[in-house]
Amino acid sequence: GEMLLSVGLLALALLAAYRLYLRWATRNGPGGAARQGEAAALPRMKRRDFSLEQLREFDGARNPRILLAVNGKVFDVTKGSKFYGPEGPYGIFAGRDASRGLATFCLDKDALRDEYDDLSDLNAVQMESVREWEMQFKEKYDYVGRLLKPGEEPSEYTDEEDTKDHTKQE
């Protein structure tokens, strides 16, 4: 139990350090403002749901928009292209479900699944980490829809819902 607590505290400390780094780097990093300007030039994405195959199109290479999923939710991380773009340190997550990699602090392609990942084998500390990452992404990036389970039908979103949710987020 004590070991688990130590690992959990270390994970939270790393998460906090990463969040501080992200805030500092996006404000002060080279070209940060220019990249954010490019991201702002893209129209806001209409809310929709994505299969894994559809999500893969938004990897920053095939499409300038970069999306990733965390805990079943899809976020537009284009304004963080310095981190999530093809050349970024977290580019491996672009166009993918990043949940497992974030939960296990693993940036190796082997940590990511090519099929839908229900995360059922993660332990309590790892699942808490996934929820923390989800909250961080909600704070910083636009939520654009859900990641669909195999055979699941996409939701129909109205423009009114989309606008209401967007203003609530900001």
C-alpha angles and dihedrals in degrees: 000000000000091000091052090050091050092050090048093050091048090051091051091048091051091048091051092048091049092050091052091048091050092052092047096044097049090052099041107022122114110271092001093130093046092051092048088050090054090049090049090053090064112087115250108270117249114241114264141142125251138212115214089257092053091046092055091065089068098066098122092250104069092029128024090228115086121207132174135176128232121182093344095312124109120219132191103231095171092121086059092055090131086069105027101031123103092272096040126107090245096038089119088075095054112116091005145091100268096184099104094044092049093045093052097034088236121144093182118117088230088068090063123077125221091208128056109294116209091187089222093142095058118107125236095266092050092048090050088051090053090052091049091052090048090054091048092052090047089055097048109029140041116266105226104176148301132301106241123229114228109286093011116133120233119248122246110239123197123216088242092056090047094052094043092051092046094052091045090055097053 
